[in-house]
Amino acid sequence: MMMDQAKPSSPSQGFRLPTTHNSWNTAKPANSSWRELRSLSGLHDNGTNSSKSLLRTDISIDDSSFDAKQFSSTTTVLDKKDSTNPAANVFSPTFTGRFPGPIHCMDMHHDLLLVGSTNGDCFLKTFDVTTEKNNCLLDISPNNVVKCRTFSHPKLKKTDALLTVPSPEQYTFSTKINNVQIQPCEQPTTFHTIENNRLHVWSFEKEDAPIQTIQGSRSPLWCSSWSVHNNNLILIGGVSKSVKLLDIRTSGGADHCVKLWSLRLEPHHVLSTLDKGYFTDSIVGLHFSYTQPNQFFAQSASGELIAVSISPEQINSLVQHRLEDEKTQAENEAISNIETLIYHRNLNQAFLEVEKIATKLKEQNKLEKALKLLDLCKVRTVSENVKSNNPKARFKKELEDFSKKVTELIKTDSQRIEISTIKDVINLYLAHDYRRGMTLAIDIAEIFRKDGEKFTEYMNIVKEVLSPTIFEVTHNQALRESGYRSLAKAFQNQDYIIEQLKLQRDVFVLYGMAVLRAYLNALLCQQLYDKFFIVCTKLLQKIQGYDIAVIVRDLMKNVAFADLMKLLNSEILNSEFLNTIETKSSISAARSFPAAKCLDFIIQTKQTVFAVIRITMFCPVLPSYMNTIIQATIQKLVVMYEFAFEQIGKSVQHQNQGRKFAEEILKRFELKKLASKDDLPDHQAEIVKLLPILEEFLKN
């Protein structure tokens, strides 16, 4: 990444904030004494905002639902929800505790709290939900000292050196940790710290020394920020009145400039520098843009705010080329150009070039190289760098975390959560992830095994999960009573029940893939598309994440759905019957399709129509690529049936056959029962529109 041209493109990108501006009502603009008054969050003192010193042995935790108050060498978190009068800023503490050393800075991420001290140590604490108080954030020891892991830098000693620059300025060595931040990803493994003029990157697994150290400036560094798009990028700034982007990719210090570093090889070299002149005071704030990956913002202590954009040309040196091998120079240049286009997200041009070169390689019988090249076009997930915005994935993650909390609470106190709540959680989990839902049911059963009374209540959930059993009988009352007696005896054995739950969870995994594929192929050969899709959608709930799931999804989308589309187009969507109804007047359409022809059409398309209705009603979840097509098919079906039954009703000769068909649909699919339900999916709501058409025909 070269940044020689990284200058604001227009005056609107660099501006000075008014000196009276207070950001979030937390602190006054910094003046020459900004070192002593760098504000972290606001204190409420009789409704008056005031600043806090970061150089004392204090810490505060501030969030949208919290406010903080300091005590010497302690930390206190105040929850606004506990306030009887939030407007008066009167709170009760949810956590108070003393850390092993004086605190100078902090960062919070998910369930982790990282604090930096004034003596060179960092403390890492994981949040725990305690049983004493529901809203208590941290579990503290009896002597009020928080139990945490300590990270110490052995070289951070008073005898290290003096940080000096040519007179008149001179900076003395300090053991303070000026800033800390945890890696901003779903499962962080590292964090970084700032001390004096150095940036350190630490691993959670190594407490005695950092895994990487960079000297970012000749003067003290005060602030830093990970990129939200790339965990290799860190912004730093300090007394130098400049911003530096490090590649770990820049850094900022006392030299009034932004430097771009390359950390891939030792020694680390500066790739480019943003010269002095943009800031008149020290850098106190850095952050990457959430919407523009190549843009970052820097703020000085005097209120200046600048947005810096890095041009695509400056990033070319950072593009990673994975496919350079024994090809000719021309091939290497062409593929390198493709990788550069993909890196800059110019995907249209990149894919055109991929298609051209892959076709050429195929003609030369270089299939392996062509496949490697085509692999560049596959979607690559970056969940470890960017938090997922997929609502379904986020909900499943939250559900998984909540389920873990449920089991922890039940282990502590089996009476703490009502059985009805546990039942709702298990059913919800089963609907979204069958295997994990069953695992949750088994884990809770293992906990309740020790509590006979609670396990008896839990049997209601077990019966629902295992239903229907082999003893379910509808045609013979004697067999049904015998089955119930067998079930009652079986449910008294806790070990037997738990083994049944495990078998229910693992049963589909026990079948051989060959047997399953043979069964699915047989359904396709018989054109039983409704049974195929119902089996596959239910099956995928149980085998999600296994290799066979990929095969099943491929059969559904690329084979079965393609065949189903051909059938729907030929018999319904592109049929002469539908075309006549939609393009001609009602009189003309009635002449073309009298009652006899309408009845013939209904009978001929009966199996296809029934298959569509079954798919709509009995598939737990319709794949996205099917949803629109199925809904459109049902809409056209409603139009056709409305016209057909109107014509059949006018013919006494054909009314009896039409009546039998209408009664069969109402009885087989229980449309009245379906219509009585609330919040139906769109495709099922369309099916219900058949009900008034059929009922009106039967009345006449």
N, C-alpha and C positions, 0 to 999 in steps of 0.2 A: 504494500500500500504506500504510494507516494503521496505526499501532501504538500508539495511545494506550491501548488496552486489552490490549496484549501483556504480560500478567502470568501467572505460573505459575497454572494452574487449580487446583492442589491442592498441599499441603505436600510431596507426594512428588516434585514436579517441581523443587524447590529444596532442596538439602541440602549440608552441609559434610562433606568427606572427613576421616577421622581424620588427625591431624597426623603419625602414624607411617606413613601410607600411602605406598608407593613405587610409582609407576606403571611397570610393565614393568621394575622393578629398575634404573631408569636414573638417578634423581635423588632427592635428599631434598627434602621440602617447602620451598618458598622462604620466606625470612624477609625482614627489612628490607633485606638485602644482595642481594636477588634480581637486581638488574641485573648484578652481577658473577658470579652463579652460575646463569644460566638454562641448564638442561641440554638438550642436543640428543640425546645418546645416551650409554650407559654406557661407561666405560673399564674394562678388566679388568686389575687390578694384583694379581697373586697371589691371584686369586679374590675380591678386594674391590672392590665397586662404588664409583666416585667420580664427582663432577660435573666438567663441563668448562666453561670460560669461553667465551662467544661473542664477547667483546670482544678476543680475541687474534687474531693473523693465521693462524688455523688453520681447517681444514675436515675433516669426516668424512662418509663415505657409509655409511648404515646401512640394512640390509634384512634380510628373514627369513633370508637365506643369507649375510649379511655381518656382520662386526664391524669396527670402525675403531680406529686408533691415530693420535695426532697427532704431527706433527713441525712445528717452527716454519716457517711460510710454505709448507708443503707439504701435500699430501693423499695418504693411503695407504689403499687398500681391501684388506681382508684377507678371504679366502674360507675359510670353515670346512671346505669340502670338501678343502682342501689340508692340513688338520691331521692329524698322525699320532695325536694324542690330543685330540679336540675338548673333552673334559671338562676338560682342563687349560688351555684357552684359549690354546693355542700355535698361531699361524697364520703363513702365509707370504704376503707381499704380492702382489696381482694387479695393482696399479697404484700408482705413486708419481710425482708430478709437481708442478711449481711453476707457479702461475697468475701472470699479469702483475701482479697486485696483491694486497694482503692481503685475506683472506677473512673474512666475518662471518656469512653465512647462505647457505643453499643449498636447491635443490629439484630432484628428479629426476622425469621423466615420459617413459615409453617410452625412446627413444634420446637424450633431451636431458638435459643437466645445466646448470642455471642457478645461478650463484653471485653473491652480492652482496658488495662490498668495503667497507672502512672509509673509502675516499676518494671515494665517490660513484659508482663504476663498477660495472657488471654484466657478467659474462662468460657467454657461451652456448657450450656445446661439444656437438657431436654424437658419440655413441659410435661407434667403429669397431672391427671385429674385425680384429686384426692377424695377420699370418702368422707372427710370431716366437713367439707363445704363444697357445694356443687360448683360455685363459680371461682374457686381458688385455682390460680394459675400454676403455681409451683409448690412442690412438696419440700418443706424446709426441715432441717434437723432440729433436735431439741435446743441446741445452743444458738439457734437462729442463724447459723452459717449455712449458706446454700451448698449442697453437695454438687460438685461439677468437675469437669475435666480441665486440667490446666496445661496450656501450651507455653513453653518458655524458650526464648532464643538465647543460647549460651554465649553468643558473641555480643549481646547487647549489654555492655558494661560501661562503667564510667570512664575507664581507661582507653576506650575505643579510639577516639580522636576528637578534634574540634572541627566543626563544619565552618569553613572559612571561605570568604570571597575577598577580592581586593577591597581595601578600605574605601569608604568609611564604615561599611557594614561588616559585622562579624556575628556568627551564630554559634552558640554553645551547644555541646552535645546534651541530649535529653533521653531519659529512659521511658518517656511517655509513649503510649500507643495512640497515635493521633486519629486513626480511623480504622474500623473493621467492617467487613461485609462478607456475608455468606454467599456462595455461588447461587445465582438466581435460577434454579431449575427444580423440577419435581422431586428429585432425589439427590440433593447436593452431596458432594464428597470432599470439597475443598472450601477454603475461605482465604481472604487476603487481608493483610494488615499494612498500615503505614506508620513508620517511625523515622524521625529525622528526615533524611533525604532518600530513604529506601522503601521499596515495595516488596513485601514478602508474600508468597503463595504457600499456604499450608494444606496438608492433607489431614483429614479427621483421624487417620490411622497412625499418624506420626506426631508425637507431642514434644519431642526434644529439639527439633530443628525444622525450618521451612524446607519445602521441596524446591523452591525457586526464589532467588533474590535478585532484584534489579535496582541499581542506583539510578534514580529518575532525575536527579537534579543536584546542584551544588548547594542548594538552600533547602530549608525545611519544606516538606509536603504536608498538606493539611486535610485534603479531601480526595476521595476516589469513588469510582462507580463501575460495576460490571456492565457490559453491554447486555441488553435484554434480548438481543438477537444472536449473539455469538459469545460463548464463554471464553474465547481466546482474547477478547478485547477488554481492556480496563482503561478508564480515564482517570488521570490524577492531576492535581493542581496544588499550589501553595503560595509561598511568599513571592515567588518569581513573577506573579501577575500573568501567568501563562498557563495554557492547558496542554497536556501531552497525552497522546493516545498510544498505549503500549500494545504490542502484539505478543500477548497473554491476556496488542498491536500498537499506544502513545503515552507520554508522561508529561507532567508540568512541574516546574520548580521556580527557582529564584532568577532564572535567566530570561523571563518575560516571553517565553515562546512555547509552542506545542511541538513535541517531537514524536515521530512515528518510528517504532522500533521493530526489528525482526528478531524473534526469539527461537527460531527453528534451529539455528546452528550457533555454537560457541565460536568466538565471542559475539555478543549481541551488538548489532550495528543499528545506527539511526538511519532509517530509510529516507526521511524527509523532515522538514521543520517548518512550522508556522511562525514566521518572524515576529519580533516584538512590535508593540504599537497598538495592539487591539485593546489592552487593558491598562488602566492606570493604577490598579491596586491588586492585591493578592487574590488568587482564585479560591473561592470558597464553595463552589457548587458545580457539579458535572453530571450530565445525564445523557444517555442515548435516546434518540427518537423512537417511539413505539411504532410509528407508521413508515418512517424512512430509514432503512437499515444503514445507510451511509451518511447519516446526519447525526450530529451531537450538539449539545448546548453547554455553554460555560457561563458562569456568573461570578463576578468579582465582588469583593467586600464593599466596594463603593456603589454597588447597584447596577453595574453594567451587565447586560445579557446579550450574548452573541450566539447565533446559529451558524455552524460550520458544515458545509456539504463537501463530501469527497467525490471528485469526478470519477467516472468509470475507468478512465485511463490510469488513474492513480492506484487502482486496485488490481490491475492486470498482473502485477508481479506476485500477487498472493494466490492466484488461481492454481489449484492443485491439479496436475495432469497425471491421471492414473493409467492411461492407455498407451503411453510411449514405450515402445519395445523395439523389436527388430524390423519394423516397417521402414519403407523408404523415407527420405527426407520430406518428399511431397506429401505422403500419407500422414507423417507426424505433424506437419504444419496444418493440414486440413483438420485433423482430429483435435489438435491443440486449440484451433480456432473455435471448434464446436464446444469444447469444455469451457472456453472463455465466454461464449455466448450464453451457455447455461448458467454459469456463475453470475452473470449480469441479468439473468431472468429474461433474456431475449429468446423465449422458447420457440416462437413461430419460426424464426430464421434457423435456429439450432436444429429443430426437428426436420426441416427441409433438407439441411445439409446431411443429417444422419441418414435419412432415407436415400439420398443420392449415393453416399459412400457405401452404405450397407448393400444396396443393390449391386454396386460394382464388385464388392467383395464376394457376394453370392455367385455372380457370374464367373468369378475366378475360383470358385469352389472353396473359398476361405470362410466356411460357415461359422467356425468357432469365433473368429475375429468379428464377423458380422453380428453375432449374438452379443458379444461384449460391448460393441458399439451401441446396439439397440437397448442394452441395459441402462444406458445413460438417460433414456427417455422415461424410465420407471419413476414413480413418485417415491421420494425419500422422506420419511417422517423425521422430524427434528424435535420429538417430544422431550429429549433431555435438555434442549436449549430454550424452547419456547413453550409456554404453558398452553395446553390444549384449549381451543375455543369450541370444541365439539360438545354440545350440551349433553348428549347421551353418554359420551365417555366420561365427562365430568361428573354426571349423576352416578354412574357405576362406581367411580372412584370414591365419591362421598358415601355411597351405600356400603362399600367395602369397609371404609374407615369406621362408619357408624356400627356395622356388625361386629367389628373387633371390640369396640367400646361396650357393646351389649354383653358379649361373652365375659369381658373383664368385670363388669358390674355384677353379673350373675354369679361369677366365681366368688366375689366378695360377699354378696348377700343374695341368696336365691329368691328371696321374697321382694326384692327391690323393684322388679319389673313385672307387670301383670301378664298373665298368659295370653290374653287377647292382643296385647301389644307385640309380644314375641311372635304370635301367629301372623300378624300383619307384616312384620319385618321379613319372616321366612317366605311368605307368599309373594311379597314384592321382589325379593331376591330371586326366587324361583322363576319369575316371569322374565327377568333380565339376564340371569346367568344361572342356568339350571344346576350345573355341577357345584358351583360355589354356594348356591342356596341349600342344596342337599348337605354339603359339608357343614354349613352353619347349623342345620337341623341336627346333624350327628354330634357336633361339638356340644350343643346345648343338652342333648339327651345324655351324653357322658357326664355332664355336670349334675343333672337332675337324678342320675342313677343312685346317688347317695341319699337323696331325699325322697323317700317312698311316696309321701303325700303329694309332693310337687310333681313327681313322675306320673302319678295317676292323672293329674290334671293335664299333663303334657301329652297323654295318650290321645286327646281330641285332635291335636295337631298331627300326631303320627298317623292316625286313621285317615285323615284328609290327604296327607302326603302319599300314603300307600294305596289309596283307593283308585280304581277298583281292585279288589283282591280276587284270587281264584275262587273264593266262596260266594261271590256276588251272583245271585240267582233271581230271575224275575218270573219264570214260568211255573215254578213248583214251590208251593208254600212249605212243604216238609223239608225239602232240600235247603231252603232259605233259612229255616230255623236251625237245622243241623249246622249249616255254615256259620251262623252267628255264634253258636256254642263253641265251635272250633276256634273262631276268632277271639272270643272272650278268653279262652284258655291260653291262646298264643300270646295275647297282649299282657298276660300276667308275668311273662318271662322277659325281664329287661334286656338280658344279653341277646336273646333271640330278636327282639325288636330292633336293637342297634345294628345287628348283622343284616336284617332285612333292609334297613335304611341304606347301609353301605352297598348292598347288592343293587338296590334301586338306583343309586348314584352311578354305579360302575357297569351296569348291565350292557349298555351299548358299546362300551369299550371292549367287552369280552367277545363280541361277535367278530369273526374274521372280516377283513376288508373285502375279500373276494366274494363272500356270501352276500354282503350288503350291496356291493356293486351289481351282482347278478340279479338281486331282487329289484333294484331300481331300474336296471336295463329292461327287465321283464315288464315292468309297469309302462315304460316308454314304448316298447314293442306293441303292447296291447292298446296303446293310445289312452291309457288311464291317467290323464294329466292331473285330474283332481286329486286322486290318491297319491300320485307322485309328489306334488307340491305340498300336500298336507303332511306326508311322512317326512319330507326333507326339512321343512321349517321346524317341525317338532324335534327332529333329529339334531339339527344344528344347535338347538338350545342345550343339548347334552354333550355334544362333542366339540364345542367351540374351543379353538386353540390346538386341536389335534390335526395330524396330517390328513386324515380322512375328510375333515371339514373342507379343505381346499378342493378335494375331488368332488364332493357333494355340491358345493357352490358352483363349480365349473359345469357340472351336469345340468344344474338348474338354469343357469344363465345362457350358456352357449349351445345347449342341446334341446332341453325340454321347452324352454321359453320360445326359442326359434320355431320349433314345431307347433307349439300352441298358437303362435302368431299367424302361421300359415293357415291353420284351421279356422281361427276367428275371422281372418280376412276373407276366406273363401265362403264361409257359411253365414257370416253376420255382417261384418263391417263393410265389405265390398260386394255384398249380395245384390242381385237384381231387385229383390223385394224391398230392401232398404232404400236403394237408389230411386225406385219408383215413388215411394212414399215421400221422400225428401225433395224430389225435383218436379213432381207433377201435382196438379190440383187433386183434391179429395175425390172428386167425381171421376176424373181420369184414372186415378189410382185404383178406385173401386172397380172400374171396368177391366183394368189389367189384371187385378187380383181379386176375383170374387171369393165367396166363402170357401168353396172347395179348395182353391189354390192356397188360401190362407191357412186352412187346416193342414193341408199337405206340408206347407213350409214349417209349421209348428212341430209336426210329428218328425219331419226329417232332421230338424235341428235340435231335437229334444235332448240328446245325449250331450251335445256341446253346451247347450244352455245350462243343463243341470251341473255339468262340470264347472262352469264359471261360477255358478251360485255356491257350490260346495267349496271351491277355493276361497271365495270371499268370506264365507261364514265360518269355516273351520281351520283356516291357516292362522296360527297364533300371531304371526307378523308377516305381512306381505313385503317382499323385497322392493326397494324403491323403484327399480326398473319395471316392475309389474304393476305398481299401484295405479299409475295414470291410465295404462291400457285397460286394465280390468274395470276401472270406474267408467271410462268412455264406452266400453262394450255394454255395460249394464244400462247406461243412459240410452244407447241406441236400442237395446232390447226392450226397454219400457215403451219407446215410441212405436216399435214394431208390434208389440203385444196389444197396445191400445188400439191400433188400427185393425189388427187381425181379429180380436175378440168382438170388436164392433161389427165387423162384416159377418162373422160366424153367428152373432146374435140375431141377425136379420134372416137367417136361413133356418127354417124348422128342421130341415133334413140333416143338418150338421150340428145342431145344438147339443145333442146327447154326447157326441164325441168330445166336443169342446168343453162340456160340463165336467166330464171325467178327467180331462187334462188339467182343468183349473183346480178341481178338488185335490188332485194328486200333488200339485205344487204347494197348495196351502197346507196339506197334511204333512208332506215329507219335510218341508223346511220350516214349519211352524212360524209362518210370517206374522201371525197375530201376536205371538209371544215375543218375537223379535221387535215388532213395532212398539210394544209397551215399555221397552228399555230406554233409558236416557243416555245421552252422550254417545250415540253410535258413531263409529268411524264413517267417513264420507262414502266409502264404497258400500257399506252395509245400509246406510241411509238411502242410497239409490235403490237397493233391492226392495226396501219397504214400499217404494212407490208402486210396485206391482200389486200390492194388497188391495187398494181401492178399485183398480181395474178388474181384478178377478172377482171381488165381491159384488161389484155392480153387474158383471156378466151373470153370476149365479142367481142374483135376485130376479133378473128378467127371465 
